Amino acid sequence: MTELMPVFINDQLLRLPPGASVADAVSALGTEAADQLAVGSAHVTDGRGIRLAADAPIHAGAILRLVVSARREQDQADAHS
């Protein structure tokens, strides 16, 4: 049996299989987080604040941060206009 590796994302400890990607880690948080990453309203940084590609492999003990943008998409109408 393959040992799962510990990965930290935001305030959660996840256990993922070796070879998992950044997107796999975000998907383990839930579908809302995965959807935000997929549409570009969120991105992931490493422990140093460097943005990571969704397909980048992660290693045991990785510290990741899911950053959700407060900006709305340009085609959304302003509620006050």
Secondary structure as UniProt FT lines:
FT   STRAND          5..9
FT   TURN            10..11
FT   STRAND          12..16
FT   TURN            18..19
FT   HELIX           22..29
FT   HELIX           31..39
FT   STRAND          42..45
FT   TURN            47..48
FT   STRAND          51..52
FT   TURN            54..55
FT   TURN            60..61
FT   STRAND          63..68
FT   TURN            74..75
FT   TURN            79..80
//
